[in-house]
Amino acid sequence: MTSTSSLAGKRVLVTGGSGGIGAAIVRRLATQGATVAVNYRSDKAGADELVGELRDNGSTASAFPADISDMAQTHELVGAVVSEFGGLDLLVSNAGVEHFGALETITQADFDHLFRTNVAGQLFVTQAAVAAMTDGGRIVLSSSVSVRLAVHHHALYAASKAAIPAMVRNLAPELAERNIAINAISPRRHQHPHDPLRPPLHPPRTHRRTVPRTPPLDERTRPVGPTRRNRRRGRVSALLGRVLHHRHHHRSRRRLELASWRISELAN
């Protein structure tokens, strides 16, 4: 693909990139000229379909299987991407697992699974990516607005995602010494509009409560110049949108747009 974008020729790894927010991020980065590695754990068909779509549109992309909750597989994943693409310029750590459950139902296995994936997985994929990156690398991790909102039966998930802002803020000065910027985004949950198995996000009394509005893209701050972009480290961007809980389709579509847009901004 021929592109004048600042991402042209950039080599990107997106974990959990075969569907949902991850796939939206992959598509946006590819349209901006990036060479994209689409990581998946079990959805090989989804990853292959997405890679085929990107290649048909003239982009360069490949699918890479790995379970990021396994440290060894995570390092092997980054090694495979570097081997095929010749390096790594941007990591988008999107893979994660969710959990809903009342306090008394949480088990040790639940805790281990969430923290091994949502915390350790993001830490060790960052470790592997940093070792492969050169001057000017970019890393974006995934937190959640559940860290700031009271969501019904979501305590374990929120606790795992709360570790990410702390990780980002503490790694930012360390990685700045190598001119690698690390940030995080906190999107709201992506939910299929017709999925009846998903529990409500809020108790009944707050079912129709709106969340704070995120300004449209054209109302955001002016484009930031390259010098200032290079100093943008350690931020956690909350992506909320103004929506009612029952408007599933528009909410989910807006969430994908906001998350993928913010990732592409942080990549520059």
C-alpha positions in Angstrom: 0.0 0.0 0.0 1.3 3.5 -0.9 0.6 6.0 1.9 1.8 9.4 2.9 0.7 8.7 6.5 3.2 8.9 9.3 2.5 5.3 9.9 3.6 4.2 6.5 6.2 1.5 6.9 5.6 1.2 10.6 5.5 -2.4 12.0 2.7 -2.9 14.4 1.6 -5.8 16.7 -2.0 -5.7 17.9 -2.8 -8.4 20.5 -6.3 -9.7 20.5 -6.7 -8.2 17.1 -9.1 -10.7 15.4 -12.3 -9.1 16.5 -14.1 -6.3 18.3 -12.0 -3.2 19.3 -8.8 -5.0 18.3 -10.0 -5.6 14.7 -11.2 -1.9 14.5 -7.7 -0.8 15.6 -6.0 -3.2 13.1 -8.2 -1.8 10.2 -7.4 1.8 11.1 -3.7 1.4 11.4 -3.6 -0.6 8.1 -5.4 2.2 6.3 -2.8 4.6 7.5 0.0 2.5 5.9 1.2 0.4 8.8 2.3 -3.2 8.4 0.1 -5.1 11.0 0.6 -8.3 12.9 -2.8 -9.6 14.1 -2.5 -11.7 17.2 -5.2 -14.1 18.2 -5.5 -16.9 20.8 -8.3 -19.1 19.5 -10.1 -17.3 16.7 -7.9 -18.4 13.8 -10.8 -18.0 11.3 -11.5 -14.4 12.3 -7.8 -13.5 12.2 -7.3 -15.1 8.8 -10.4 -13.4 7.4 -9.3 -10.0 8.7 -5.8 -10.5 7.2 -7.3 -11.5 3.9 -9.5 -8.4 3.9 -6.5 -6.1 4.6 -4.4 -7.8 1.9 -7.2 -7.4 -0.6 -7.1 -3.7 0.2 -3.4 -3.5 -0.5 -2.2 -3.6 3.1 0.5 -5.8 4.5 -0.7 -8.0 7.4 -0.1 -11.4 8.9 -1.8 -13.5 11.7 0.2 -14.8 14.7 -1.3 -17.2 17.3 -0.3 -16.8 20.9 -1.9 -16.8 24.4 -0.6 -13.7 26.0 -1.3 -15.0 29.5 1.6 -17.3 28.9 4.9 -15.4 29.3 6.9 -17.8 27.0 4.3 -17.6 24.2 4.3 -13.8 24.5 8.0 -13.6 24.0 7.8 -16.1 21.1 5.0 -14.0 19.6 7.1 -10.8 19.5 10.1 -12.8 18.2 8.0 -14.2 15.4 6.7 -10.7 14.4 10.2 -9.3 14.4 11.5 -12.2 12.4 8.8 -11.7 9.7 8.6 -7.9 9.6 12.2 -7.1 10.4 11.4 -5.1 13.6 8.7 -3.6 15.7 7.7 0.0 16.0 4.3 -0.1 17.8 2.6 -2.4 20.2 -1.1 -2.2 20.9 -1.9 -4.5 23.8 -5.6 -5.1 23.4 -6.0 -8.8 24.4 -7.9 -9.3 27.6 -10.7 -11.2 29.4 -13.7 -10.0 31.2 -15.5 -11.2 34.3 -18.9 -10.5 35.9 -19.7 -12.1 39.3 -20.9 -11.2 42.8 -18.2 -11.2 45.5 -19.1 -14.5 47.0 -18.8 -16.3 43.6 -15.2 -15.2 42.8 -12.8 -18.1 42.9 -9.0 -18.4 43.0 -9.1 -19.7 39.5 -11.1 -16.6 38.4 -8.6 -14.3 40.0 -5.6 -16.1 38.6 -7.1 -16.1 35.0 -7.9 -12.4 35.0 -4.7 -11.2 36.5 -2.5 -13.5 34.4 -4.2 -12.2 31.3 -5.1 -8.6 32.0 -2.0 -7.6 34.1 0.8 -10.1 33.6 0.0 -10.5 29.9 0.3 -6.8 29.3 3.4 -6.5 31.4 5.3 -9.2 29.6 4.2 -8.3 26.1 5.5 -4.8 26.9 8.8 -6.3 28.2 9.2 -8.4 25.0 8.3 -5.4 22.7 10.6 -3.0 24.4 13.5 -5.4 23.9 12.7 -5.4 20.2 12.1 -1.7 19.7 14.5 1.0 18.7 14.5 4.7 19.3 11.0 6.2 18.8 8.9 3.1 19.7 5.3 3.4 20.8 3.4 1.2 23.3 -0.4 1.4 24.0 -1.9 -0.7 26.8 -5.6 -1.3 27.5 -7.3 -0.3 30.8 -11.0 0.2 31.3 -13.4 2.9 32.4 -14.6 0.3 34.9 -11.6 1.6 37.0 -13.5 4.9 37.4 -17.1 3.7 37.3 -19.2 1.6 39.7 -20.2 -1.3 37.5 -22.5 -4.0 39.0 -20.6 -7.3 39.8 -17.5 -6.1 38.0 -15.1 -5.8 40.9 -12.6 -8.4 39.9 -12.3 -7.2 36.3 -12.0 -3.6 37.4 -9.2 -4.5 39.9 -7.2 -6.2 37.1 -7.6 -3.2 34.8 -6.7 -0.7 37.6 -3.2 -2.1 37.5 -2.6 -0.8 34.0 -2.6 3.0 34.7 -0.1 2.5 37.5 2.0 0.3 35.2 1.9 3.0 32.5 2.7 5.9 34.7 5.6 4.1 36.3 7.1 2.7 33.1 6.8 6.1 31.3 9.9 7.7 32.7 11.9 4.5 32.5 11.0 4.0 28.8 11.5 7.7 28.0 15.2 7.1 28.6 15.1 4.9 25.4 12.8 7.4 23.6 9.9 4.9 23.8 6.5 6.3 24.7 3.9 4.3 26.6 0.3 5.3 27.1 -3.0 3.5 27.8 -6.6 3.9 26.7 -9.7 3.1 28.8 -12.6 2.3 26.4 -16.0 1.2 27.6 -17.0 -2.4 27.0 -17.8 -3.5 23.5 -21.0 -5.4 23.5 -22.9 -7.0 20.6 -26.3 -5.4 20.4 -28.2 -8.8 20.2 -26.2 -10.7 22.8 -28.7 -11.9 25.4 -26.1 -13.6 27.6 -24.4 -10.4 28.7 -25.5 -9.1 32.1 -26.4 -5.4 32.5 -23.6 -3.0 33.0 -25.4 -1.2 35.9 -27.8 -2.0 38.6 -31.5 -1.4 37.6 -31.7 2.1 39.3 -28.9 3.4 37.1 -29.9 1.6 33.9 -30.7 4.7 31.9 -28.0 7.0 33.3 -25.8 8.7 30.7 -22.1 8.8 31.0 -20.0 11.9 30.3 -19.8 13.1 26.7 -16.6 12.7 24.7 -16.3 15.6 22.2 -16.6 14.7 18.5 -13.2 14.3 16.8 -13.4 17.8 15.2 -14.0 19.4 18.6 -10.9 17.9 20.2 -7.7 19.8 20.6 -5.7 20.9 17.5 -3.3 18.4 16.0 -0.1 18.1 18.1 3.2 18.7 16.4 5.9 15.9 16.3 8.0 17.4 19.0 5.1 17.6 21.5 3.9 14.1 20.4 7.3 12.7 21.4 6.8 14.0 25.0 3.3 12.5 25.3 4.0 9.6 27.7 2.1 8.0 30.6 -1.4 9.2 29.7 -4.5 7.1 30.2 -7.3 8.3 27.9 -10.9 7.5 28.9 -13.1 6.9 25.9 -16.7 7.2 27.0 -19.1 8.7 24.5 -22.6 10.1 25.4 -25.0 7.2 25.2 -27.9 5.6 27.0 -27.4 2.1 28.2 -30.1 0.6 26.0 -28.7 2.0 22.8 -26.3 -0.9 22.2 -25.6 -0.7 18.5 -24.7 3.0 18.4 -22.8 2.8 21.6 -20.6 -0.1 20.4 -20.0 1.4 17.0 -19.0 4.8 18.5 -16.7 2.9 21.0 -14.9 1.2 18.2 -14.4 4.5 16.3 -13.1 6.3 19.4 -10.7 3.5 20.5 -9.2 3.0 17.0 -8.9 6.8 16.4 -7.1 7.3 19.8 -4.7 4.5 19.1 -3.7 5.9 15.8 -3.1 9.3 17.4 -0.9 7.8 20.1 1.1 5.9 17.5 2.4 9.1 16.0 
